[in-house]
Amino acid sequence: MRITFYYRPGCGLCEEIEEPLTQLAAAHNAEIARVNIDEDRAALRRYWDKIPVIEIEGGPTLAAPIDGQALAAALARSVTIRTGESPP
């Protein structure tokens, strides 16, 4: 599973969710692609007022504010949908 994490350096909300995201991604064997919206014009236009944004492949897109429980639930749902099995 691939997760795209849109962030901006110095963003407090981005910094708060990055550690839970890293831990949850590891637990689900997911790869995280980090996109600094200041370096990606399309991402900046799309998400400048919504960061952090987390796109889960085959699942939902979460936008600020994101809490660890909502992220964990979204990842668990994505695992269940993708594999047909219960999440770890």
FIZA-327510 format. One record per residue: residue number from 1; residue in one letter; x, y, z of N, C-alpha, C, O in turn. Coordinates in steps of 0.2 Angstrom, whole numbers, plus 5000, padded with zeros to 4 digits. Layout:
REM residues N
<romar resi="NUM" resn="A" n_c1="X" n_c2="Y" n_c3="Z" ca_c1="X" ca_c2="Y" ca_c3="Z" c_c1="X" c_c2="Y" c_c3="Z" o_c1="X" o_c2="Y" o_c3="Z"/>
...
***
This chain:
REM residues 88
<romar resi="1" resn="M" n_c1="5004" n_c2="4994" n_c3="5000" ca_c1="5000" ca_c2="5000" ca_c3="5000" c_c1="5005" c_c2="5006" c_c3="5000" o_c1="5010" o_c2="5006" o_c3="5003"/>
<romar resi="2" resn="R" n_c1="5002" n_c2="5011" n_c3="4996" ca_c1="5006" ca_c2="5017" ca_c3="4996" c_c1="5002" c_c2="5023" c_c3="4999" o_c1="4996" o_c2="5024" o_c3="4998"/>
<romar resi="3" resn="I" n_c1="5006" n_c2="5027" n_c3="5003" ca_c1="5003" ca_c2="5033" ca_c3="5007" c_c1="5007" c_c2="5039" c_c3="5004" o_c1="5013" o_c2="5039" o_c3="5004"/>
<romar resi="4" resn="T" n_c1="5003" n_c2="5044" n_c3="5002" ca_c1="5006" ca_c2="5050" ca_c3="5000" c_c1="5005" c_c2="5055" c_c3="5006" o_c1="4999" o_c2="5057" o_c3="5007"/>
<romar resi="5" resn="F" n_c1="5010" n_c2="5058" n_c3="5008" ca_c1="5009" ca_c2="5063" ca_c3="5014" c_c1="5011" c_c2="5070" c_c3="5011" o_c1="5017" o_c2="5071" o_c3="5010"/>
<romar resi="6" resn="Y" n_c1="5007" n_c2="5075" n_c3="5011" ca_c1="5008" ca_c2="5081" ca_c3="5008" c_c1="5009" c_c2="5086" c_c3="5015" o_c1="5005" o_c2="5086" o_c3="5019"/>
<romar resi="7" resn="Y" n_c1="5014" n_c2="5089" n_c3="5015" ca_c1="5016" ca_c2="5093" ca_c3="5021" c_c1="5020" c_c2="5100" c_c3="5018" o_c1="5021" o_c2="5101" o_c3="5013"/>
<romar resi="8" resn="R" n_c1="5021" n_c2="5104" n_c3="5023" ca_c1="5025" ca_c2="5110" ca_c3="5022" c_c1="5030" c_c2="5110" c_c3="5028" o_c1="5028" o_c2="5109" o_c3="5034"/>
<romar resi="9" resn="P" n_c1="5036" n_c2="5111" n_c3="5027" ca_c1="5041" ca_c2="5112" ca_c3="5033" c_c1="5039" c_c2="5118" c_c3="5037" o_c1="5036" o_c2="5123" o_c3="5035"/>
<romar resi="10" resn="G" n_c1="5039" n_c2="5116" n_c3="5044" ca_c1="5037" ca_c2="5121" ca_c3="5049" c_c1="5030" c_c2="5121" c_c3="5051" o_c1="5027" o_c2="5125" o_c3="5055"/>
<romar resi="11" resn="C" n_c1="5026" n_c2="5117" n_c3="5047" ca_c1="5019" ca_c2="5116" ca_c3="5049" c_c1="5018" c_c2="5112" c_c3="5055" o_c1="5020" o_c2="5106" o_c3="5055"/>
<romar resi="12" resn="G" n_c1="5015" n_c2="5115" n_c3="5060" ca_c1="5014" ca_c2="5111" ca_c3="5067" c_c1="5010" c_c2="5105" c_c3="5066" o_c1="5011" o_c2="5100" o_c3="5069"/>
<romar resi="13" resn="L" n_c1="5004" n_c2="5106" n_c3="5062" ca_c1="5000" ca_c2="5100" ca_c3="5062" c_c1="5003" c_c2="5094" c_c3="5058" o_c1="5002" o_c2="5088" o_c3="5059"/>
<romar resi="14" resn="C" n_c1="5007" n_c2="5096" n_c3="5053" ca_c1="5011" ca_c2="5091" ca_c3="5049" c_c1="5016" c_c2="5087" c_c3="5054" o_c1="5016" o_c2="5081" o_c3="5053"/>
<romar resi="15" resn="E" n_c1="5019" n_c2="5091" n_c3="5058" ca_c1="5024" ca_c2="5088" ca_c3="5062" c_c1="5021" c_c2="5084" c_c3="5067" o_c1="5024" o_c2="5078" o_c3="5069"/>
<romar resi="16" resn="E" n_c1="5015" n_c2="5085" n_c3="5070" ca_c1="5011" ca_c2="5081" ca_c3="5075" c_c1="5009" c_c2="5075" c_c3="5072" o_c1="5009" o_c2="5070" o_c3="5075"/>
<romar resi="17" resn="I" n_c1="5007" n_c2="5074" n_c3="5066" ca_c1="5004" ca_c2="5068" ca_c3="5063" c_c1="5010" c_c2="5064" c_c3="5060" o_c1="5009" o_c2="5058" o_c3="5058"/>
<romar resi="18" resn="E" n_c1="5016" n_c2="5067" n_c3="5058" ca_c1="5021" ca_c2="5063" ca_c3="5055" c_c1="5023" c_c2="5057" c_c3="5059" o_c1="5024" o_c2="5051" o_c3="5056"/>
<romar resi="19" resn="E" n_c1="5024" n_c2="5057" n_c3="5065" ca_c1="5027" ca_c2="5051" ca_c3="5069" c_c1="5021" c_c2="5046" c_c3="5069" o_c1="5023" o_c2="5040" o_c3="5068"/>
<romar resi="20" resn="P" n_c1="5015" n_c2="5047" n_c3="5071" ca_c1="5010" ca_c2="5042" ca_c3="5070" c_c1="5009" c_c2="5039" c_c3="5063" o_c1="5008" o_c2="5033" o_c3="5063"/>
<romar resi="21" resn="L" n_c1="5010" n_c2="5043" n_c3="5058" ca_c1="5009" ca_c2="5041" ca_c3="5051" c_c1="5015" c_c2="5036" c_c3="5050" o_c1="5014" o_c2="5030" o_c3="5047"/>
<romar resi="22" resn="T" n_c1="5021" n_c2="5038" n_c3="5052" ca_c1="5027" ca_c2="5033" ca_c3="5051" c_c1="5026" c_c2="5026" c_c3="5055" o_c1="5027" o_c2="5021" o_c3="5052"/>
<romar resi="23" resn="Q" n_c1="5024" n_c2="5027" n_c3="5061" ca_c1="5022" ca_c2="5021" ca_c3="5065" c_c1="5017" c_c2="5016" c_c3="5062" o_c1="5018" o_c2="5010" o_c3="5061"/>
<romar resi="24" resn="L" n_c1="5011" n_c2="5019" n_c3="5060" ca_c1="5006" ca_c2="5016" ca_c3="5057" c_c1="5008" c_c2="5013" c_c3="5050" o_c1="5006" o_c2="5007" o_c3="5049"/>
<romar resi="25" resn="A" n_c1="5011" n_c2="5017" n_c3="5046" ca_c1="5013" ca_c2="5014" ca_c3="5040" c_c1="5018" c_c2="5008" c_c3="5040" o_c1="5017" o_c2="5003" o_c3="5037"/>
<romar resi="26" resn="A" n_c1="5022" n_c2="5008" n_c3="5045" ca_c1="5027" ca_c2="5002" ca_c3="5046" c_c1="5023" c_c2="4996" c_c3="5049" o_c1="5024" o_c2="4991" o_c3="5046"/>
<romar resi="27" resn="A" n_c1="5018" n_c2="4997" n_c3="5053" ca_c1="5013" ca_c2="4992" ca_c3="5055" c_c1="5009" c_c2="4989" c_c3="5049" o_c1="5008" o_c2="4983" o_c3="5050"/>
<romar resi="28" resn="H" n_c1="5008" n_c2="4992" n_c3="5044" ca_c1="5004" ca_c2="4990" ca_c3="5039" c_c1="5008" c_c2="4989" c_c3="5032" o_c1="5006" o_c2="4987" o_c3="5027"/>
<romar resi="29" resn="N" n_c1="5015" n_c2="4989" n_c3="5033" ca_c1="5020" ca_c2="4988" ca_c3="5028" c_c1="5018" c_c2="4992" c_c3="5022" o_c1="5018" o_c2="4990" o_c3="5016"/>
<romar resi="30" resn="A" n_c1="5017" n_c2="4999" n_c3="5024" ca_c1="5015" ca_c2="5003" ca_c3="5018" c_c1="5021" c_c2="5008" c_c3="5017" o_c1="5025" o_c2="5009" o_c3="5022"/>
<romar resi="31" resn="E" n_c1="5021" n_c2="5010" n_c3="5011" ca_c1="5027" ca_c2="5015" ca_c3="5009" c_c1="5024" c_c2="5022" c_c3="5009" o_c1="5018" o_c2="5023" o_c3="5007"/>
<romar resi="32" resn="I" n_c1="5028" n_c2="5027" n_c3="5012" ca_c1="5026" ca_c2="5034" ca_c3="5012" c_c1="5030" c_c2="5038" c_c3="5007" o_c1="5036" o_c2="5037" o_c3="5007"/>
<romar resi="33" resn="A" n_c1="5026" n_c2="5041" n_c3="5003" ca_c1="5029" ca_c2="5046" ca_c3="4999" c_c1="5028" c_c2="5053" c_c3="5002" o_c1="5022" o_c2="5055" o_c3="5002"/>
<romar resi="34" resn="R" n_c1="5033" n_c2="5057" n_c3="5003" ca_c1="5032" ca_c2="5063" ca_c3="5006" c_c1="5033" c_c2="5068" c_c3="5001" o_c1="5038" o_c2="5069" o_c3="4997"/>
<romar resi="35" resn="V" n_c1="5028" n_c2="5073" n_c3="5001" ca_c1="5028" ca_c2="5078" ca_c3="4996" c_c1="5028" c_c2="5085" c_c3="4999" o_c1="5023" o_c2="5087" o_c3="5003"/>
<romar resi="36" resn="N" n_c1="5033" n_c2="5089" n_c3="4999" ca_c1="5033" ca_c2="5096" ca_c3="5001" c_c1="5030" c_c2="5100" c_c3="4996" o_c1="5032" o_c2="5101" o_c3="4991"/>
<romar resi="37" resn="I" n_c1="5024" n_c2="5103" n_c3="4998" ca_c1="5020" ca_c2="5107" ca_c3="4994" c_c1="5023" c_c2="5113" c_c3="4991" o_c1="5021" o_c2="5116" o_c3="4986"/>
<romar resi="38" resn="D" n_c1="5028" n_c2="5115" n_c3="4995" ca_c1="5032" ca_c2="5121" ca_c3="4993" c_c1="5036" c_c2="5120" c_c3="4987" o_c1="5039" o_c2="5124" o_c3="4983"/>
<romar resi="39" resn="E" n_c1="5038" n_c2="5113" n_c3="4985" ca_c1="5042" ca_c2="5111" ca_c3="4980" c_c1="5038" c_c2="5108" c_c3="4974" o_c1="5041" o_c2="5105" o_c3="4969"/>
<romar resi="40" resn="D" n_c1="5031" n_c2="5108" n_c3="4975" ca_c1="5027" ca_c2="5105" ca_c3="4970" c_c1="5021" c_c2="5109" c_c3="4969" o_c1="5016" o_c2="5110" o_c3="4972"/>
<romar resi="41" resn="R" n_c1="5021" n_c2="5113" n_c3="4963" ca_c1="5016" ca_c2="5118" ca_c3="4961" c_c1="5009" c_c2="5115" c_c3="4961" o_c1="5004" o_c2="5118" o_c3="4964"/>
<romar resi="42" resn="A" n_c1="5008" n_c2="5109" n_c3="4958" ca_c1="5002" ca_c2="5106" ca_c3="4958" c_c1="4999" c_c2="5105" c_c3="4965" o_c1="4993" o_c2="5106" o_c3="4966"/>
<romar resi="43" resn="A" n_c1="5003" n_c2="5102" n_c3="4969" ca_c1="5001" ca_c2="5100" ca_c3="4976" c_c1="5000" c_c2="5107" c_c3="4980" o_c1="4995" o_c2="5107" o_c3="4984"/>
<romar resi="44" resn="L" n_c1="5004" n_c2="5112" n_c3="4979" ca_c1="5003" ca_c2="5118" ca_c3="4982" c_c1="4996" c_c2="5121" c_c3="4980" o_c1="4992" o_c2="5123" o_c3="4985"/>
<romar resi="45" resn="R" n_c1="4994" n_c2="5121" n_c3="4974" ca_c1="4988" ca_c2="5124" ca_c3="4972" c_c1="4982" c_c2="5120" c_c3="4975" o_c1="4977" o_c2="5123" o_c3="4977"/>
<romar resi="46" resn="R" n_c1="4983" n_c2="5113" n_c3="4975" ca_c1="4978" ca_c2="5109" ca_c3="4977" c_c1="4977" c_c2="5109" c_c3="4985" o_c1="4971" o_c2="5109" o_c3="4987"/>
<romar resi="47" resn="Y" n_c1="4982" n_c2="5109" n_c3="4989" ca_c1="4982" ca_c2="5108" ca_c3="4996" c_c1="4984" c_c2="5114" c_c3="5000" o_c1="4985" o_c2="5113" o_c3="5006"/>
<romar resi="48" resn="W" n_c1="4986" n_c2="5119" n_c3="4998" ca_c1="4989" ca_c2="5125" ca_c3="5002" c_c1="4985" c_c2="5126" c_c3="5008" o_c1="4988" o_c2="5128" o_c3="5013"/>
<romar resi="49" resn="D" n_c1="4979" n_c2="5126" n_c3="5008" ca_c1="4975" ca_c2="5127" ca_c3="5014" c_c1="4972" c_c2="5121" c_c3="5018" o_c1="4968" o_c2="5122" o_c3="5022"/>
<romar resi="50" resn="K" n_c1="4975" n_c2="5115" n_c3="5016" ca_c1="4972" ca_c2="5109" ca_c3="5019" c_c1="4977" c_c2="5105" c_c3="5022" o_c1="4975" o_c2="5100" o_c3="5026"/>
<romar resi="51" resn="I" n_c1="4984" n_c2="5107" n_c3="5022" ca_c1="4989" ca_c2="5102" ca_c3="5025" c_c1="4989" c_c2="5102" c_c3="5032" o_c1="4986" o_c2="5106" o_c3="5036"/>
<romar resi="52" resn="P" n_c1="4991" n_c2="5096" n_c3="5035" ca_c1="4993" ca_c2="5090" ca_c3="5031" c_c1="4988" c_c2="5087" c_c3="5028" o_c1="4982" o_c2="5087" o_c3="5030"/>
<romar resi="53" resn="V" n_c1="4989" n_c2="5083" n_c3="5022" ca_c1="4985" ca_c2="5079" ca_c3="5018" c_c1="4988" c_c2="5072" c_c3="5018" o_c1="4994" o_c2="5072" o_c3="5016"/>
<romar resi="54" resn="I" n_c1="4984" n_c2="5067" n_c3="5019" ca_c1="4987" ca_c2="5060" ca_c3="5018" c_c1="4982" c_c2="5057" c_c3="5013" o_c1="4976" o_c2="5056" o_c3="5015"/>
<romar resi="55" resn="E" n_c1="4985" n_c2="5054" n_c3="5008" ca_c1="4981" ca_c2="5050" ca_c3="5003" c_c1="4983" c_c2="5043" c_c3="5004" o_c1="4989" o_c2="5041" o_c3="5004"/>
<romar resi="56" resn="I" n_c1="4978" n_c2="5039" n_c3="5005" ca_c1="4979" ca_c2="5032" ca_c3="5006" c_c1="4977" c_c2="5028" c_c3="4999" o_c1="4972" o_c2="5029" o_c3="4997"/>
<romar resi="57" resn="E" n_c1="4982" n_c2="5025" n_c3="4996" ca_c1="4981" ca_c2="5021" ca_c3="4990" c_c1="4974" c_c2="5017" c_c3="4991" o_c1="4974" o_c2="5012" o_c3="4995"/>
<romar resi="58" resn="G" n_c1="4970" n_c2="5017" n_c3="4987" ca_c1="4964" ca_c2="5013" ca_c3="4987" c_c1="4959" c_c2="5015" c_c3="4993" o_c1="4954" o_c2="5011" o_c3="4994"/>
<romar resi="59" resn="G" n_c1="4961" n_c2="5020" n_c3="4996" ca_c1="4957" ca_c2="5022" ca_c3="5002" c_c1="4955" c_c2="5030" c_c3="5002" o_c1="4955" o_c2="5033" o_c3="4997"/>
<romar resi="60" resn="P" n_c1="4954" n_c2="5032" n_c3="5008" ca_c1="4952" ca_c2="5039" ca_c3="5008" c_c1="4958" c_c2="5044" c_c3="5008" o_c1="4964" o_c2="5042" o_c3="5009"/>
<romar resi="61" resn="T" n_c1="4956" n_c2="5050" n_c3="5007" ca_c1="4961" ca_c2="5056" ca_c3="5008" c_c1="4959" c_c2="5060" c_c3="5014" o_c1="4953" o_c2="5062" o_c3="5015"/>
<romar resi="62" resn="L" n_c1="4964" n_c2="5060" n_c3="5019" ca_c1="4962" ca_c2="5064" ca_c3="5025" c_c1="4966" c_c2="5071" c_c3="5025" o_c1="4971" o_c2="5071" o_c3="5022"/>
<romar resi="63" resn="A" n_c1="4962" n_c2="5076" n_c3="5027" ca_c1="4965" ca_c2="5083" ca_c3="5027" c_c1="4965" c_c2="5085" c_c3="5034" o_c1="4961" o_c2="5083" o_c3="5038"/>
<romar resi="64" resn="A" n_c1="4969" n_c2="5090" n_c3="5036" ca_c1="4969" ca_c2="5094" ca_c3="5042" c_c1="4962" c_c2="5096" c_c3="5045" o_c1="4958" o_c2="5098" o_c3="5041"/>
<romar resi="65" resn="P" n_c1="4961" n_c2="5095" n_c3="5051" ca_c1="4965" ca_c2="5092" ca_c3="5056" c_c1="4965" c_c2="5084" c_c3="5056" o_c1="4959" o_c2="5082" o_c3="5055"/>
<romar resi="66" resn="I" n_c1="4970" n_c2="5081" n_c3="5057" ca_c1="4970" ca_c2="5073" ca_c3="5057" c_c1="4973" c_c2="5071" c_c3="5063" o_c1="4978" o_c2="5073" o_c3="5066"/>
<romar resi="67" resn="D" n_c1="4969" n_c2="5066" n_c3="5066" ca_c1="4971" ca_c2="5064" ca_c3="5073" c_c1="4974" c_c2="5056" c_c3="5072" o_c1="4971" o_c2="5053" o_c3="5067"/>
<romar resi="68" resn="G" n_c1="4978" n_c2="5054" n_c3="5076" ca_c1="4980" ca_c2="5047" ca_c3="5075" c_c1="4975" c_c2="5042" c_c3="5075" o_c1="4976" o_c2="5037" o_c3="5071"/>
<romar resi="69" resn="Q" n_c1="4969" n_c2="5043" n_c3="5079" ca_c1="4964" ca_c2="5038" ca_c3="5078" c_c1="4961" c_c2="5037" c_c3="5072" o_c1="4959" o_c2="5032" o_c3="5069"/>
<romar resi="70" resn="A" n_c1="4959" n_c2="5043" n_c3="5069" ca_c1="4956" ca_c2="5044" ca_c3="5062" c_c1="4961" c_c2="5040" c_c3="5057" o_c1="4959" o_c2="5037" o_c3="5052"/>
<romar resi="71" resn="L" n_c1="4967" n_c2="5042" n_c3="5057" ca_c1="4972" ca_c2="5039" ca_c3="5053" c_c1="4972" c_c2="5031" c_c3="5054" o_c1="4972" o_c2="5028" o_c3="5049"/>
<romar resi="72" resn="A" n_c1="4973" n_c2="5029" n_c3="5060" ca_c1="4973" ca_c2="5022" ca_c3="5061" c_c1="4967" c_c2="5018" c_c3="5058" o_c1="4967" o_c2="5013" o_c3="5055"/>
<romar resi="73" resn="A" n_c1="4961" n_c2="5021" n_c3="5059" ca_c1="4955" ca_c2="5018" ca_c3="5057" c_c1="4955" c_c2="5018" c_c3="5049" o_c1="4952" o_c2="5013" o_c3="5046"/>
<romar resi="74" resn="A" n_c1="4957" n_c2="5024" n_c3="5046" ca_c1="4957" ca_c2="5024" ca_c3="5038" c_c1="4962" c_c2="5019" c_c3="5036" o_c1="4960" o_c2="5015" o_c3="5031"/>
<romar resi="75" resn="L" n_c1="4968" n_c2="5018" n_c3="5039" ca_c1="4972" ca_c2="5013" ca_c3="5036" c_c1="4969" c_c2="5006" c_c3="5037" o_c1="4970" o_c2="5001" o_c3="5033"/>
<romar resi="76" resn="A" n_c1="4966" n_c2="5005" n_c3="5043" ca_c1="4963" ca_c2="4998" ca_c3="5044" c_c1="4958" c_c2="4996" c_c3="5039" o_c1="4957" o_c2="4991" o_c3="5037"/>
<romar resi="77" resn="R" n_c1="4954" n_c2="5001" n_c3="5038" ca_c1="4949" ca_c2="5000" ca_c3="5033" c_c1="4952" c_c2="4999" c_c3="5026" o_c1="4949" o_c2="4994" o_c3="5022"/>
<romar resi="78" resn="S" n_c1="4957" n_c2="5002" n_c3="5024" ca_c1="4960" ca_c2="5001" ca_c3="5018" c_c1="4963" c_c2="4994" c_c3="5017" o_c1="4963" o_c2="4991" o_c3="5012"/>
<romar resi="79" resn="V" n_c1="4966" n_c2="4992" n_c3="5023" ca_c1="4969" ca_c2="4985" ca_c3="5023" c_c1="4963" c_c2="4980" c_c3="5022" o_c1="4964" o_c2="4975" o_c3="5018"/>
<romar resi="80" resn="T" n_c1="4958" n_c2="4981" n_c3="5025" ca_c1="4952" ca_c2="4976" ca_c3="5025" c_c1="4949" c_c2="4976" c_c3="5018" o_c1="4948" o_c2="4971" o_c3="5015"/>
<romar resi="81" resn="I" n_c1="4948" n_c2="4982" n_c3="5015" ca_c1="4946" ca_c2="4982" ca_c3="5008" c_c1="4951" c_c2="4979" c_c3="5003" o_c1="4948" o_c2="4975" o_c3="4999"/>
<romar resi="82" resn="R" n_c1="4957" n_c2="4980" n_c3="5004" ca_c1="4962" ca_c2="4978" ca_c3="4999" c_c1="4963" c_c2="4970" c_c3="5000" o_c1="4964" o_c2="4967" o_c3="4995"/>
<romar resi="83" resn="T" n_c1="4963" n_c2="4968" n_c3="5006" ca_c1="4964" ca_c2="4961" ca_c3="5007" c_c1="4958" c_c2="4956" c_c3="5008" o_c1="4959" o_c2="4950" o_c3="5008"/>
<romar resi="84" resn="G" n_c1="4953" n_c2="4959" n_c3="5010" ca_c1="4947" ca_c2="4955" ca_c3="5013" c_c1="4948" c_c2="4952" c_c3="5019" o_c1="4944" o_c2="4948" o_c3="5022"/>
<romar resi="85" resn="E" n_c1="4954" n_c2="4954" n_c3="5023" ca_c1="4955" ca_c2="4951" ca_c3="5029" c_c1="4955" c_c2="4957" c_c3="5035" o_c1="4954" o_c2="4963" o_c3="5033"/>
<romar resi="86" resn="S" n_c1="4955" n_c2="4954" n_c3="5041" ca_c1="4955" ca_c2="4959" ca_c3="5046" c_c1="4962" c_c2="4962" c_c3="5047" o_c1="4967" o_c2="4959" o_c3="5045"/>
<romar resi="87" resn="P" n_c1="4962" n_c2="4969" n_c3="5049" ca_c1="4968" ca_c2="4972" ca_c3="5049" c_c1="4972" c_c2="4969" c_c3="5055" o_c1="4969" o_c2="4966" o_c3="5060"/>
<romar resi="88" resn="P" n_c1="4979" n_c2="4971" n_c3="5055" ca_c1="4983" ca_c2="4968" ca_c3="5060" c_c1="4982" c_c2="4971" c_c3="5067" o_c1="4985" o_c2="4970" o_c3="5072"/>
***
